[in-house]
Structure formats: C-alpha cells, structure tokens
Amino acid sequence: MYDLQEMKQLAFELEQDPDILPYINMEKGSIEALPEYLDHLGFKHATLIADQHTWKAAGKELSSIIEQGGCEVTPVKITSNTNGQVLADEASIVQVLVETPPQTDVLLAVGSGTIHDITRFCSYKIDAPFVSVPTAASVDGFTSKGAPLILRGFKQTIQTSSPIAVFADIDILKEAPLEMTAAGFGDMVAKMTSLLDWKISYWVNDEPYNEMAANLTRRSLYNCVDHVNEIAKAEDEGIRILTKALIESGLVMLLLDFSRPASGGEHHLSHYWEMDLLKKGAPQVLHGAKVGVATALLIQLYQSYANDERVFGANTSRITEEISRLPDYTKVLDWLQLTGGAQLPSDLGIDSELVHESLNKAFTIRDRCTGLYLINHAKKEDLSLSWRSGHEL
C-alpha cells in the first residue's frame, strides 16, 4: 500500500485537509481488493466507465469481480469517433451522463487519461465519488482534479473531482501497449521544463511557489530517469516506479489545486498541436508522447536563450543557472528512444510549419508566465529551431 506520509506533510504545509488524499492500492492483483473497499464504504451500485480497449484489458474482469462482491455494476462503454478514438469531448460526456443510472452511488474510471477526464467531470456534475482504475501508466492525471476537456474544438482544463481511491494493478499496467508506457515516461520527463517554468513564473511574475511540492515532483521525475531501462522493458519494478511517480505528480497538483509543477510551456506546445489535429479531423496523439517531444524542443530553445538579458531581465543570472541544470536535449531524445517513444515532432505527424507556428503562438493558450512566454515577448523575429543533429523541426 502506498505511504501518503510525505503528501500529508505537504498538505499540512499548504494548510490543506489531508482527507482529500485518496486511498491508494498499488500492488499486483490490487483489483481483487476493490469489492471489499466498495462494500466497506457502503456502495451498492457502481457505473463502470471504459472504452472498447480498456473494457477488454480490465473492465470486463473487474465488473465480474465487483458483482461477485455484491455490488451491482452498470458498464458504460464510450463510443469511439470516426478515427476509432475516444475523446474527452461533449459527445463522450453526454453519453456517460445519459447512460449512468440514477441509483449510481460510485463511478469507476477504468482506463487511462481520457477515460479519467470524462469520469472526473461526470463525477463532479452528478455529485458521486469516483474510483480510479488505471489500465496504463500513461499520464499523471489519475489523482488530480483538473479535467482537460475538448469543448467546441478547444482544449480547456476544468477543476472538478479527484478520485477517492486508486487501484493501480501492476499486473494490468505492465500488459499495456509499450507506447502507453512510453507516453507515461514522456509525461514525467516534461517536468524538467514545467518545474523550470514554475520557478520562472515565481521570480518574474510573483506567482505562488512551494519548494516542497517542487522537490517531490523533481524526485519522482528523476526516479523515472534513473530507472528508464526497467521502465522500457515493462518490468514489474519499472512499471511500479513509473506509476508511483505519475500518481505522486497528480497528488502534488491536487494539494496545490493548480498544475504549475507539471505543466509549463511544453504543455502549451502540446495543446496547440492537439487543437490543430482536431481542426483537421486527424487522429489524436497520446498526451505524454506530445509533451515528451515538446520538452526536448523547449530545452533546446531555453538553452539557446540562456544569458539573454533581453528575455529574462534582472532575473537572467538565476534563470540561466536553472537552465544549466537541464540535460542536453539530445539526452532527453535518447531516453525517449529507449522507451520506444517518439523523439521528433515528425514522429507524431507534426510538420515543421506547425512546430514553427506553435513556437510563436502557443504561449497565448493560457495566461501563464513561462520561458516560452518571455522569449516570445522579447524576440524581434519569429522563433525557428532545427536540431543540431540536422533534423528539421
């Protein structure tokens, strides 16, 4: 069972009620313990939310286990779009709300990021708690309150509900497609630039900053980097380390009630690419894959502007020192390649024109101070980058 003591300490420091922290069972075969948990809390009717893939991966088995434990289950299998994908959009949300019986007293999110975003929003709207059952170690949003939704074609994050419990079954997670695990690693690597951007916003824009929260997130990040080989092989220990890191990142966001330590300029680039794909009606790309690639891109950009007083002004010295602590972007590419993840935007179907456009416009997506924001406000010409290895962005 996961020890929440450090998160409780952070809750105390932030003057948050530690009771908002979920119960976490992160063991092999943990879904077997879910019926007893539901019975202990007196739940009688669960609505299980999945898609066609996660239903096969865990939903069908879990439904049977829970019903044998005495809790009625209503499955809601979200319909895929024309690209064969499930999106956290109006259509999916309405389907869940329509198909959820009025007697439902708990929701079960069985899937990865998108299923959780849909479930947490619906949980918030119908005022029923939800339990997280991840089927892949692919994102850090399992335990957070933020639900990134696609509304009228635009990405919008809404603060909704966090889960009351997480049952992260290592036996299920290690069977996920390798690209999902690679995406989870990419989501953790993204903390390299998001943590830097958080500190930049604190120094430049006087935004709230908490050192303990930053350190917890940083430790989770580098624990993944230190065990990238085990993660790449989907070994039990590697999947456990990655899952723990993703959960911890989400818990930090939950306690802070904002996403600064886990979302900076790299997420702005990712969201910009995502909205372009939506406009074109093209298939979506895994979130962690996008932010991993965007992180390497942003590190190269930041390192090229280090020591530039036109960009960082009076904070140039200390921001440059923080930038110097980042690994070279080629090292990040090596880690991503090792896990089987995308390295270049072109690997994701993102062409150089869109990358160029996003470098100059993505900072406008959110009113958030980042290095990307400062560079754009200081530059005289459009930003343009190419990999030093010769690969065109």
Secondary structure, 3 states (H helix, E strand, C coil): CCCCHHHHHHHHHCCCCHHHCCEEECCCCHHHHHHHHHHHCCCCEEEEEECHHHHHHHHHHHHHHHHHCCCEEEEEECCCCCCCCCCCEHHHHHHHHHHCCCCCCEEEEEECHHHHHHHHHHHHHHCCCEEEEECCCCCCCCCCCEEEEEECCEEEEEECCCCCEEECCHHHHCCCCHHHHHHHHHHHHCHHHHHHHHHHHHHHHCCCCCHHHHHHHHHHHHHHHHCHHHHHCCCHHHHHHHHHHHHHHHHHHHHHCCCHHHCCHHHHHHHHHHHHHHHHCCCCCCHHHHHHHHHHHHHHHHHHHCCCHHHHHHHHHHHHHHHHCCCCHHHHHHHHHHCCCCCCHHHHCCCHHHHHHHHHHHHHCCCCCCHHHHHHHHCCCCCCCECCCCCEC
